[in-house]
């Protein structure tokens, strides 16, 4: 496969090989979930109620802001609401960027743009 010295694979130290094998084992292990099903259902129900409450609050405040005439309903609908609606994506992108997973950050940014 490697005929000339310049084509030979670089030699790796045994410690690097051990680290690579340990990393492979960690990737192949099945991870046990930390929450039970009722914990997941309760968390989902609570977060759904919280989102509904804050959405209602935001919709009510839009009419108060636009009634004063300083901000138009078009600006609120086309600029502010998409920013607020995608806030979770932005937070995830920043969190993942801190963990050096740039490909995922780029994926989130592209999907948000589309």
Beta strands, then each sheet from edge to edge (+ up, - down):
end
